[in-house]
Amino acid sequence: MAYINSSENAPVAVIGAGSFGTAVANLLAENGKVLFYSRRPDAVEIINKERKNSGQDIHPNITATNDLQEITERCYLLFPSVSSDAFRGVMKSLSDFLRPDHMMIHCTKGFDIKLEEGVTILDKNLKLKTSDIYTMSKVMLEETCVKRVGCMSGPNLAREIANKYPAATVIASKFDEVIREGDAAIRSHRMQVYSNHDIYAVELAGVLKNSMALAAGAVGGLGFGQNAMAFLITRGLGEIIRLAVSMGADRQAFLGLAGIGDLVATCTSPLSRNYTVGARMAKGETLEQIIATSTEVAEGIKTVSISKKIADTNDVKAPIIQNIYKVLFEQLEVQEALKYLMEYRWGQDADFM
């Protein structure tokens, strides 16, 4: 069965040439032409000449460019896929070329926090409120004239998509046409697509689960087995739902593919960067050593700090988040953190419903 973008004469754009952006570009290219943006001219040349990027072969339908104006003139559907740290800057660079009729569906599972100069999200004394937290859709709306925005989220490990394994994703937006165009662009024989109009909850689900993936990596690194892993995932789901509800989200999205589906994938796969960080810490490496030897930053490191601060502010019970925070930033031993969680009096099962 062929899936054809309704704008069949226009290419689709992917902004960001990391491993996930590359996987998404290849996926989109199965249905039509793709313009692939990298800010680095040398990367553009390699992609176009050698047809390689991030260890992946590049589909013949992909053309790389470092010209944002070309992308906006030739494409009206754009998929930004850049880190949360760089996202606002990219939107500012893009804003001069965008029109109100453009659509954007981001693929970034992270938060943007506006901080005073000299302050970082890792500062222990920093106080955060829900109003300080910007999802990527909120950044797009704030920095550009585009109103029809969406996100792509779910159990979408980049390497598995690159290997053409079957998968499913969620396209979330308040606008039916964004969901329809995103579905048409990315659906294929190997990618199933589901819709959700609650973009805020879907974005929170995609970010907050990163903390649990770090904890799951620690459980896996210590070799504690699947009983312990299932225990962690289930209790972790409760924590992120309670935290999200305190931030104004509805819990329903967390019970679907973008919530528990993404949580299971990232908490059980060594392909997850966040899982890998937790596993390495369980084996004795420090956070500084892990960051210094990692080619891509795990969003979960920042997410843990944000989640812990929001949980404290909103008075949310979050023992897993609080203990993984202590492991990352207060030198608590992984074994001690897990010992605490085993002795913690949890109370009622499924208390997040």
N, C-alpha and C positions, 0 to 999 in steps of 0.2 A: 504493500500500500504506500502511495506517495503522499507526503505531507508538503504542501506548498504554502509559503508565506503569502498572505493576501496582497502584499506589496511586491509582487513577483519581479517587477522591473527594477527594484531598488535593493541594493545590498543591505545587510544587517551589519552593525558595527559592534566590535568588542573592544573596550578600552581597558588596557592592562594586560601585559604579556607574561604574567606569572604562570605557575603550573595550572591553576584552575581556569584562568582566562584562556589559556591555550586549549585546554580540554573543552571548554564551552565553544570556542571558535571552531574547533573541529566538528563538534556536534552540530552547530548551526550550519556549517558548510555542507553537510549532507543534504540540506534542503534548499540551498541557494548560495549566492555570492556573499562573501564576508570581507569587510575591511577591518583589519586587525591593528590597533594602535599600540605602539611602544614609544616611549619618550626617547629611547636610545637609538640613534641612527645606525650604530653597528649591529644592534639586534635586528632592526628592520632589514638590513642588507643580508644577514644570515638567513632570516626567515624566507625572504624572497628568492635567494639564490640557492641556499643549501637545503631549504625546506625542512628545517629542524628548529625546535625551540623547547626549552625545559624538558629535554629528553624525549620529546614527542615528534613524530612525523607530522608534517603540515599538509592538510588537505589541498588538492589543486584549486579549489574554489576560494582559497584565502589569499588576500593580498595585504601585505603589511605596509604601514605608513606611520610617520611621526608628525603628520599634519592634521591637527584637530579641525581646522576649517574644512578640509576636504571631507572628513568624516561627516560633519554636520550638513554639508551641502549635498552629499550623495545619499545619505541614510536618514531615515526618520525614526527608526527603531534602534536604540543603543543599549548595550549591556555593559555598564561599568563593572569592572572586576579588579579593584585595587584595594590595598590594605586600608583599614579604617584610619590609620595615622595619615595617610596620603590623600584620603578621599575628598576632604573639603578643599584642599589645594587644587586637585584635579578639576573639581566642579567650578572653582573660580576661574581656572584657565579656560574651561570649556564654555563658560557662561556667555562670553561675547559673541559666540557663533551659534548659540542655540536659538530656536524659535518656539513659540508656544505650541506649535503643532507637532513638535517632537514627542516621542515617548521614550522613557528610560526605565529599564528593569535592572536593578543592581544585583550583584552576586556576592556582596561583602557581608560577612557575619562578624560585625564588630560595632562598637560605639564610638561616637565622637564626643569629646568633653571639652567645653570651653573653659580654659584655666587662665589664671593670672600669669603674667610673665615670670619665669623662674620657678613656677610650681609644676610638678608632674603628678600624674595619676597614682604613682607609687609612693608619694609622700604619706607617711603614716598618720599625720595629723590632719590631713585633708578631709573635710566634711562634704558629703555629696547629698543632694536632694534629687528627686525624680526629675524636676525641671531642669537640672544640669545635664541630663542625659539626652543625647541626640542620636536617634537612629539614622541610618543612611538615607532613608526616604525623606526624613525631616531636613537633612543637609541639602538634598537635591532641591527641595521646595524653597529653602531659604536662600540658596546661592544662585539659582537659575530661574528663568522664566517658565520652565516646563512644569506643568501641573499634573499631567497624566504619568504618574510614576508607579513603579511596582518593584517587587523583589522576587528573586528565585532562591528557594531554600528547600532543605530536606536532606536525606541521607545521600549526599553527593560527594563521595571521596574522589579527589581529582584523578588519582592514579587508576582507579577502577573505571572511571569514565574514559580516560585515555586508552585503557586496554579494551574498550568496547564491551564491557560487561553490562548486562541489563540493569536498569535503575529506574527510579521514579523521582519526580521533583514536584514542588508546589510553586505555582506562579500566583502571587498575592498582589492585589491592588483593589482600590475602591472603584476602579473604572473597568467595566466589562470589556471595553475595547482593548485595554492593555492586556488583560488576561487572554483575550482571543488572539491578539497578535503574538504574544509570547508563546502561547500554545502552538500556533501555526508555525512559528519559527523554529522551535526546538523539539517538538514531538517527533519521534521516529520509531523504528522497529525495536530500538534498544533503550528508548527513554519515554516512559509513561509520564503524563502531566496531569496534575490535579489543581483545582482552583480554590482560592480562599479570598474573601473580601476583607478580612481582618488583617491588614498588612502590619499594623503595630504589633499584634500578638505574634504573628509569624516571625517578624524580625527579632523580637525578644527571645522567642524560642530558639532561634538559630544562634544567638549570642550566648545566652545564659547557660546553655548546655556545655560550653567550653570548659567551665569550672569543673564539671563532673567528669569530663574526659581526662583531665589532669589527675583527678582522684582515682579514676578507673585504671589509668596507666600505672599508678603506684601499687594498686592491688594486683595488677597483672605482673608488674616487675618483681613483686615479692612471691609470686607463684601461689597465691591463695585460692585459686580455683574458681569455678563457675557459681557455686553457691554464694560466695562472698561477692562476686561480681553482680549477680542478680539482686542481691541485697542492696548494694551500693546504687545501682541504676534506679531501682524502685524508690528508695528513699531520696535519691537525688532528684528524681522527677517531682516528688512532693515539694522539695525545697525551691526549685526554680518556678514551680507554679505559684507557691505562696509569695515568692518574691515578685513575680510578674503581676499578680493580682494586686499587690500593694502598690505597684507602679501604674495601676489603672487599666491593666489588660484583662481580657476575658480568658478563662481557662480552656475553652473548647479547642482552640488551635493546638494546645499542648498535648492533646490526646490523639492527634493525627500524625501524618507523615513528617510535618515540619517540626513536631515536638518530640514525641517518644520515638518516632522513626529515626530522626537525626541523632537523638541521644543514644540509642542502641548502637548505631553504626560507629559513632565516634568513641564510644566507651568500650568497644570490643575489637577494634581494628588497630594493629600497629602501623597502618598507613596514615592514621590520624596524627598530625603534628602534636596536638595537645596530649594525646595518649602517650606519645613517645617521650615528651618532656616528663610526665609523671613516672614512667617506667625508668627513665635514666636517674631521676632523683631517688627512686627506691633502691637503686643499685649503688648509691653513694655519691653521685656527682652533685656539685653545687649548681645553683641557678646560673651563676656567672659563667661557669664552665660550659653549661648547655647553650647559653645564648651566644657565647664566643665561637662555638663550633657548629652553629645551625645556619643553614643558608636562607631559611625563611622563618620569620618570627611566628611563634604560636600565639594566636589571639587570646588564648585562655589565660596567659600570664597577666595581661591587662584586665581581662574580664574578672578574674578572681578578686583583684583589688577593688574594682568598681562594685562588684556584687556584694562584697563584704561591707563596704562603706554604706551602700544603699540599705542592706539588711539591718545594719546598726541604726541608721537614721529612721527607718520605718518600723523598727522593733519587730523584725521577722525572725522566727526561729530557723536558723540555718547552720546546724553544727558541722555539716560536711564542708560548706564553703568557709566557715570560720577556721576550721582546722587545716584545710589545704592552704589557706592564706598564711597560717603560722608556719607551715612547712616551707612555703616559698620565701617568706619575708622575715620570719622570726626564728629561723634555725631549729624549729621543732623537728625531731626525728620522725620519719614516716611511720616507723613502727609504733611510736608513742601516739601519733595521731589516730592510727587505726585502733589501738588499744582503747583510747578514749571513746571512739565511736562504738566499739563493741560493748562498752560499759554504760553508754548513754541510755537513759530511760526514754524510749521513743514514744510509748503510749499507743494510741489507736492506729491501726493499719488504714491506709488510704485516707489519711486525715486532710488531704488536699482537695477532696471532692466537696 
